[in-house]
Amino acid sequence: MFHGEGSLGLDFISPSRKCIDTKLTQIGEQFCGLDVNTPLGGELPTTQNPVLTFNALPTAVTATSTGSFTVAFIGTNGGHLKKVVVESASTGIEYADIPIVPGTPVRSDLLFDLKHEHVYVMTDKKLSKVRVHDCEQFKDCNQCQGAKDP
């Protein structure tokens, strides 16, 4: 049994928290009990090829699942919000590029509302509420569904 000795976190990201007790017995000293304490940091880097690349620098990311896809919202240093559908570990599609405040970087605090119907996007000059699904541009539900807006 792990008795919660040690701390969890990297101080340069956020203050460390004390680990708590866990019933797991097979853990290494670098973890605070995997069932309740999420480890952060490590010695081996994780690498992966990108599913998409952009000309703009990403400044914020949040994501949600819809059916079998992951939908990511990516804020840029140019003041845009990109809606990206990640279909697999190697395939992604940029579905939309939404101007928020062109020329002003999107801040890192992208948040969904409680129902995941909107994402809140901040720049230094503006707070925007953006629909996750935007069917208003279509004449009817069939056209919206045909556009495959995730």
C-alpha positions in Angstrom: 0.0 0.0 0.0 1.2 3.5 -0.8 0.9 5.8 2.2 0.8 9.1 0.4 4.3 10.2 1.2 5.7 12.8 -1.2 4.2 15.5 -3.4 2.7 15.7 -6.8 3.3 18.4 -9.4 5.9 20.5 -11.1 6.2 23.8 -9.2 6.8 25.8 -12.4 3.3 24.9 -13.6 1.3 25.0 -10.4 2.0 24.5 -6.7 2.7 20.9 -5.7 0.1 19.0 -3.8 0.7 16.3 -1.2 0.0 12.7 -2.4 -2.8 10.8 -0.8 -3.0 7.2 0.3 -3.9 4.5 -2.2 -4.4 0.7 -2.2 -2.1 0.1 -5.2 1.0 -1.9 -4.3 3.0 -2.0 -7.6 4.1 1.5 -8.2 7.4 3.2 -8.7 8.7 6.0 -6.5 8.0 8.6 -9.2 4.2 8.1 -8.9 1.9 9.1 -6.0 -0.5 6.1 -6.5 -2.0 6.0 -10.0 -5.6 5.4 -8.9 -6.0 8.8 -7.3 -2.8 10.8 -8.0 -2.0 11.7 -11.5 1.8 11.9 -12.1 3.1 14.9 -14.0 6.6 15.0 -15.5 9.1 12.3 -16.2 12.4 11.5 -17.8 11.3 10.0 -21.2 9.8 12.4 -23.7 6.6 11.5 -25.6 6.7 11.9 -29.3 4.1 11.8 -32.0 3.7 13.2 -35.6 1.1 16.0 -35.9 -2.2 15.2 -37.5 -2.3 18.8 -38.8 0.1 21.8 -39.1 -0.8 25.4 -39.3 0.9 28.6 -40.5 -0.2 30.3 -37.3 1.2 29.6 -33.8 -1.2 27.7 -31.6 -1.8 29.5 -28.3 -4.7 27.6 -26.8 -6.3 24.1 -27.1 -9.3 22.4 -25.7 -11.1 19.3 -27.0 -14.2 17.2 -26.6 -15.5 13.9 -28.0 -18.4 13.6 -30.4 -19.3 10.0 -31.4 -16.1 8.4 -32.7 -14.2 11.6 -33.2 -12.3 14.1 -31.1 -13.0 17.8 -31.9 -10.3 20.2 -30.9 -10.6 24.0 -30.8 -7.2 25.7 -31.3 -6.7 29.4 -30.7 -3.9 31.1 -32.6 -1.5 34.0 -32.2 -3.3 35.6 -35.1 -6.7 35.8 -33.2 -8.5 32.9 -34.9 -10.1 29.8 -33.5 -9.6 26.7 -35.6 -12.1 23.8 -35.3 -10.3 20.5 -36.0 -11.7 17.0 -36.3 -9.2 14.4 -35.2 -10.3 11.2 -36.9 -7.3 9.0 -35.9 -3.8 9.2 -34.5 -2.6 10.2 -38.0 -5.6 12.0 -39.6 -7.1 15.4 -38.9 -9.2 17.9 -40.8 -9.5 21.6 -40.2 -13.3 22.1 -40.3 -13.5 25.8 -39.6 -11.4 28.9 -39.1 -13.3 31.4 -37.0 -11.9 35.0 -36.7 -12.2 36.2 -33.1 -10.0 39.3 -33.0 -7.7 39.2 -36.0 -4.1 40.3 -35.0 -4.7 39.6 -31.3 -3.5 36.3 -29.8 -6.1 34.0 -28.3 -5.4 33.4 -24.6 -4.8 29.9 -23.3 -8.1 29.8 -21.3 -10.5 28.0 -23.7 -13.5 26.7 -21.8 -16.7 24.8 -22.7 -20.0 25.7 -21.1 -21.6 23.0 -18.9 -23.5 21.5 -21.9 -20.6 21.6 -24.3 -22.7 23.7 -26.7 -20.3 26.7 -26.6 -16.6 27.4 -26.1 -15.5 30.6 -24.5 -12.6 32.3 -26.2 -10.6 35.2 -24.7 -8.2 37.6 -26.2 -6.8 40.7 -24.4 -9.6 42.7 -25.9 -12.6 40.4 -26.1 -14.5 37.5 -24.6 -16.4 35.5 -27.2 -19.0 32.7 -26.9 -18.6 30.4 -30.0 -21.1 27.6 -30.8 -19.6 24.2 -30.9 -22.1 23.2 -33.7 -22.9 26.1 -36.0 -26.0 25.2 -38.1 -27.3 28.8 -38.3 -25.5 29.2 -41.6 -27.7 26.5 -43.2 -31.3 26.7 -44.4 -32.5 23.5 -42.7 -31.3 20.6 -40.5 -30.7 18.3 -43.5 -28.1 20.8 -44.9 -26.4 21.1 -41.5 -26.2 17.3 -41.1 -25.0 17.1 -44.7 -22.1 19.4 -43.8 -21.0 16.9 -41.2 -20.3 19.5 -38.6 -19.1 17.4 -35.7 
